[in-house]
């Protein structure tokens, strides 16, 4: 089975991680775990699925090069109708 193509095909944990990024913008894996109350391993799996689906991207943190900061891609922002509206 290949990676999910849409947000609707991802598991609930990935949807929760997506919503946290949609609401907060850019977060580290630790910040996502704290925000969502999900275990770090679950967050890591969710981020991997969302990345494979092209909805999320990670960049090296300028504050700490050992961490990545995750945010929605352009496709991720278009994945839900409220994504663009919530930033206005």
Steps between C-alpha positions, in 0.01 A plus 500: 500500500638842404498822697169677555412751232259711702456612857176300517697177449735561794442356851345717775841570657627647172188715471561631853864581419384671180247711696767601753724621216206668330418689819851577632702530179847352552579258783774255598417135559521558877267800478249298296512220759442752779218677313316183396584282804604224258807283567811613308508174306141558384586858401805376309285247309231762430759748370647230277157422352417867449842561343452202265160644402666835423297685764782580747867587467781513752792742512802515730433728797713814516479491882623140524640324194426163663127563459270548204218751481191373321243703311229449240597499133299695244310176430442462873356849524262417216399167659226657712279799418564660839880493478538825309208663679642431848807710426303813405 
